Amino acid sequence: MNITITEAPGNISVIRPEGRINLGNTDELLQKAKALYEQGARKMIVDLSEVESMSSAGLRTLLSVAKMLNKDSVSTGGNESREIAKSRFFKLASPDPDLKNVLDIAGFLELVEVYDDLNDAIASF
């Protein structure tokens, strides 16, 4: 998997993985997000426009990134799902229809803001 990192206006880090996200490469995605966080990034979008498929390990990695970005925000009493849903710091953009369906079935549309267009995700911050 190739991962491209760019910065959008407003200090928004855009992570664009390409190909399949699965158990064999999710650590690379998580490490890149952690490195951005350690360098001060507090707003991230994962652009899924070049992702062919995603396993449950990929879904778990996205939740880990959302939690990492949300840990500085106010807690809602330990309810992890509610904390992620309230995060203003992590968004997903441009999943293809099949991937968006997977995100829906997995409950991501309730937990993380998902935008059909990267520019809409950027404007949402």
C-alpha positions as CSV (number, residue, x, y, z in Angstrom):
1,M,0.0,0.0,0.0
2,N,1.2,3.4,-0.9
3,I,0.3,6.3,1.5
4,T,0.5,9.9,0.5
5,I,0.4,12.7,3.1
6,T,-0.6,16.3,2.1
7,E,-1.7,19.3,4.0
8,A,-4.9,21.2,3.2
9,P,-5.6,24.8,4.2
10,G,-6.3,25.2,7.9
11,N,-3.5,22.8,9.0
12,I,-5.6,19.7,8.0
13,S,-3.5,16.6,7.3
14,V,-4.9,14.5,4.4
15,I,-3.8,10.8,4.4
16,R,-4.4,9.1,1.1
17,P,-3.8,5.3,1.2
18,E,-3.9,3.4,-2.1
19,G,-4.9,-0.1,-2.8
20,R,-6.2,-2.6,-0.2
21,I,-6.1,-1.9,3.6
22,N,-5.8,-5.1,5.5
23,L,-4.0,-6.8,8.4
24,G,-0.7,-6.9,6.5
25,N,-0.5,-3.1,6.1
26,T,-2.7,-1.4,8.7
27,D,0.3,-0.8,11.0
28,E,1.9,1.4,8.3
29,L,-1.3,3.5,8.2
30,L,-1.5,3.8,12.0
31,Q,2.2,4.7,12.3
32,K,1.9,7.5,9.7
33,A,-1.1,8.9,11.6
34,K,0.7,8.7,14.9
35,A,3.8,10.4,13.4
36,L,1.5,13.3,12.2
37,Y,-0.1,13.5,15.6
38,E,3.3,13.6,17.3
39,Q,4.3,16.4,15.0
40,G,1.3,18.5,16.1
41,A,-1.4,17.5,13.6
42,R,-4.8,17.7,15.3
43,K,-7.1,17.6,12.2
44,M,-7.0,14.6,9.9
45,I,-8.9,13.4,6.9
46,V,-8.4,9.9,5.5
47,D,-9.1,10.2,1.7
48,L,-10.4,6.8,0.7
49,S,-10.7,7.6,-3.1
50,E,-7.9,5.2,-4.0
51,V,-8.8,2.4,-1.6
52,E,-9.9,-0.8,-3.3
53,S,-11.0,-2.7,-0.2
54,M,-10.7,-2.6,3.6
55,S,-10.7,-5.5,6.1
56,S,-11.9,-5.3,9.6
57,A,-8.3,-4.6,10.6
58,G,-8.5,-1.4,8.5
59,L,-11.7,-0.4,10.2
60,R,-10.1,-0.9,13.6
61,T,-7.2,1.2,12.5
62,L,-9.5,4.1,11.5
63,L,-11.2,3.9,14.9
64,S,-7.7,4.0,16.6
65,V,-6.8,7.2,14.7
66,A,-10.2,8.8,15.6
67,K,-9.6,7.9,19.3
68,M,-6.1,9.3,19.2
69,L,-7.3,12.6,17.8
70,N,-10.2,12.8,20.2
71,K,-8.2,12.1,23.4
72,D,-7.6,15.8,24.0
73,S,-11.4,16.6,23.8
74,V,-13.9,16.4,26.7
75,S,-14.9,12.9,27.8
76,T,-18.5,11.9,27.7
77,G,-18.2,9.5,30.7
78,G,-16.4,6.7,29.1
79,N,-18.7,6.0,26.2
80,E,-16.2,5.5,23.4
81,S,-18.7,5.6,20.5
82,R,-20.1,8.9,21.7
83,E,-16.6,10.4,22.1
84,I,-15.7,9.5,18.6
85,A,-19.0,10.8,17.2
86,K,-18.4,14.2,18.9
87,S,-14.9,14.4,17.4
88,R,-14.4,17.4,15.2
89,F,-10.9,16.3,14.4
90,F,-11.2,13.2,12.2
91,K,-13.1,12.7,8.9
92,L,-13.3,10.2,6.1
93,A,-13.6,11.3,2.5
94,S,-14.4,9.9,-0.9
95,P,-15.2,6.2,-0.3
96,D,-16.5,4.4,-3.4
97,P,-20.1,3.1,-3.0
98,D,-19.0,-0.4,-2.0
99,L,-16.7,0.9,0.7
100,K,-19.3,3.3,1.9
101,N,-21.7,0.4,2.3
102,V,-19.1,-1.5,4.3
103,L,-18.6,1.6,6.5
104,D,-22.4,1.8,7.0
105,I,-22.8,-1.8,7.9
106,A,-19.9,-1.5,10.4
107,G,-21.6,1.5,12.0
108,F,-19.0,4.1,10.9
109,L,-21.6,6.5,9.6
110,E,-22.8,6.8,13.2
111,L,-19.3,7.2,14.6
112,V,-17.3,9.2,12.1
113,E,-18.2,12.0,9.6
114,V,-17.9,10.6,6.1
115,Y,-18.0,12.9,3.1
116,D,-18.4,11.9,-0.6
117,D,-15.9,14.6,-1.6
118,L,-12.6,15.6,-0.1
119,N,-13.3,19.3,-0.5
120,D,-16.5,18.9,1.5
121,A,-14.5,17.2,4.2
122,I,-12.0,20.0,4.3
123,A,-14.7,22.6,4.4
124,S,-16.3,20.9,7.4
125,F,-13.5,21.8,9.8
